[in-house]
Amino acid sequence: MASVVLSEAEKLYIVHGVQEDLRVDGRGCEDYRCAEVETDVVSNTSGSARVKLGETDILVGIKAEMGTPKLEKPDEGYLEFFVDCSSNSPELEGRGGEELGTDIANTLYRVFSCENTVDLKSLCINPKEHCWVLYVDVLLLECGGNIFDAISIAVKAALFNTR
């Protein structure tokens, strides 16, 4: 993931903000942004969701297709992730957005391959023969921070909306 370089003044500003329980936008350190969640927003998908968290805006669409289970898990279906970070932010143009999208997709693979996240066995139709493959497309419409939080909320909402 891309590294962020901060000047000493910026670091001091952040440290003082934490010490005084204050953020730039006026929230306290433990205050959260309200999330707006809409589901069933894309008509040609099996499930979809849009999440706005502060200035961050995420759209997720899920397509379910029949496939063949992976050899190492013949009694489970699986999820495939694609993340497009082509938002209006100049720092995400070109390779910056591609790298971030790959990093986020890899994180989603790790999170959603855990047994407690999604019941992948329920996606199996016939062991070793047929399963459901859920193609999860994430589109970062606007980047205003808390990207991982907003994306994980949007993916979960879209999964719950999937039929």
Helices and strands as residue ranges (DSSP letters): H 8-19, E 35-39, E 47-53, E 56-67, E 78-84, G 90-92, H 95-112, G 120-123, E 124-126, E 130-142, H 147-161
